[in-house]
Amino acid sequence: MDPALQAAPETSHALEEEAAASLEEVADTELTEREPEELATRAQDPEPPELLQAPALETLEFMPGSRSLRARRSIAIRAEPREDAPPIGTLAQDVRVSWVQAVKGPGCDAWVQIEPRGWVCERYLEGNFREPRARELPRLAPGDLTPGVYAHVVGKRARAYPSLKAARWRKRGRRLKGSLTVRLQVELRVGRRRIWRTSDGEYIEARYLRRYKPSEFVGLDRTQLATAMLPLAWVQSRTRPRAPVVVRTGSSAEAPEALRLPPRAIVSVLQISADGRWALVSEGEWVLREELRVLDVTPPPEGVGPTERWLDVDLAEQVLVAYEGAQPVYATLISSGARGHETPEGLFRIWIKFAEVDMKGQAPGEGPYRVATVPWVMFFEGDFALHTSYWHDRFGEAVSHGCINLSPRDARVLYGWSAPEVPLGWSMAYASPEQPGSLVRVRRGAPRTGETLVSSAADAP
């Protein structure tokens, strides 16, 4: 079973809760758009209405002599200096930030305006003599594809233990049920046995773990696309995705075989035969159209700006193209929902992004699943997301539980490129009217004209 990926973080109405840290100030905040306060009142005479002015906030002296502020814990960043203001993101623990000012406000002795945006309550910050320092999250070691090592739990007798001592004596073990993926941290030896400590702080014997090898597949960047002859295609059979694809000297199954191309080889599509069944990929070389995953340029949705960043997902081809206006800047293969777990079609906006998040749930007719710390996650319609899939290399095939699976390299690129921006040191960010999420058009076949937005940050559950 592919573990994936229809359920988002553990709550459906408070996804702003950080996966790695339960934040009470975030968990109680709904994602629905708040009604604007009534700011105008009409006078008794016929003169224009007078706007009520919000009281000026008192500026405070804060942390004199400090060069930065360190986050004591993972904490919600708010849009305004008040405890009931909507959250706009999460600042990770130990990040050092610079700040603009501190003011008095409801629910906190001092609200601190941090760079590049947002407000944090002072009780979660402390002064530091060092310069500000924030890193890209999740943190990735040089040369690594993912921020961790992951494994699938196998075997009906697999158990998780609360301590190494308990694992040594096989006492107080919790039986592991369903489809479970864990993130491994430290391998330990107890006699002849090997035991892994997971990111949850539990201990599992190595014999019950099957480590994943993340895919090394990567798409085409803007430089490659600028010099390519479009349309082009990845060679990949729909019936035998791992098999070489036959190239023939003519547009007929009876034509002599010219050569065979390896899966995911890239070819130009020069011409389609009259019957639509064959594609000319080079002079005198034809490939069955169904053996290709074609990348072609499509017009942007109505209203897209000349440099606006948006994503086009073609479910029929299993191809994603990232655009800036009408210019393609990145393209790759994806894995969308399998039959019975279809990815929703329509025009959406990314409404929240997570550096990493646990995913768990139970698909209809199947057992429960839990996938640990999925990196580079971009939710675009409720619980449906674009995200890394470190557990398979079946890009170009519809095999997910509804989400749009990406290779680790592709997911990292698109996470950093798409809106809303996630500043360094933030572990998640919401879209907002000031920071709208990138449009995501999901379609099967030709784009529809006059398509309207299905979902946005304001509609999020």
PyMOL commands that set and color helices and strands:
alter all, ss='L'
color gray80, all
select helices_A, chain A and resi 24-27+122-124+164-169+206-208+222-227+289-291+408-417+457-459
alter helices_A, ss='H'
color red, helices_A
select strands_A, chain A and resi 40-41+50-51+59-60+68-71+75-78+87-91+96-97+99-105+108-114+119-121+125-128+149-153+159-160+174-175+179-190+193-198+203-205+209-211+232-235+245-248+257-261+266-268+271-272+278-282+285-288+292-295+309-314+319-324+327-333+346-349+352-362+368-381+384-388+404-406+426-430+439-443
alter strands_A, ss='S'
color yellow, strands_A
deselect
rebuild
show_as cartoon
